[in-house]
Amino acid sequence: MKYTNILLAKLPHKHSRPLHGGTEIRTYNLEQSRAEAQKIIDSEKLPLSIGNIDIRVRSFVVYENETEVQSK
């Protein structure tokens, strides 16, 4: 399975790290990220797993420098 975080604000590259099959990127505003992720999940009917510090979905949308990049 491929997992990647959904994020709103990307921190400098040193704050991101590769994971098995995906990338983890931290965000300052987790609650806002959760709310935004929920909108995406609801609209795209994606399976969701929310951890304490990250948001992961099987099909993902990553916000990078306020530009939306979609991947499946």
URHU-V493843 format. One record per residue. N is the residue number from 1. SS is DSSP state (A for helix, B for strand, O for the rest). PSI is psi in whole degrees, 0 to 359 (999 if undefined). Layout:
N&SS&PSI + N&SS&PSI
This chain:
1&O&146 + 2&O&126 + 3&O&141 + 4&B&154 + 5&B&152 + 6&O&132 + 7&O&158 + 8&O&315 + 9&O&117 + 10&O&131 + 11&O&170 + 12&O&153 + 13&A&327 + 14&A&344 + 15&A&358 + 16&B&154 + 17&B&145 + 18&B&144 + 19&B&169 + 20&O&114 + 21&O&14 + 22&B&192 + 23&B&138 + 24&B&129 + 25&B&127 + 26&O&154 + 27&O&147 + 28&O&322 + 29&O&82 + 30&A&319 + 31&A&319 + 32&A&321 + 33&A&319 + 34&A&315 + 35&A&316 + 36&A&319 + 37&A&319 + 38&A&322 + 39&A&316 + 40&A&315 + 41&A&317 + 42&A&317 + 43&A&327 + 44&A&0 + 45&O&54 + 46&O&148 + 47&O&141 + 48&B&141 + 49&B&120 + 50&B&121 + 51&O&186 + 52&O&327 + 53&O&4 + 54&O&167 + 55&B&124 + 56&B&140 + 57&B&161 + 58&O&321 + 59&O&134 + 60&B&158 + 61&B&127 + 62&B&130 + 63&B&120 + 64&B&113 + 65&O&42 + 66&O&17 + 67&B&129 + 68&B&129 + 69&B&123 + 70&B&145 + 71&B&152 + 72&O&999
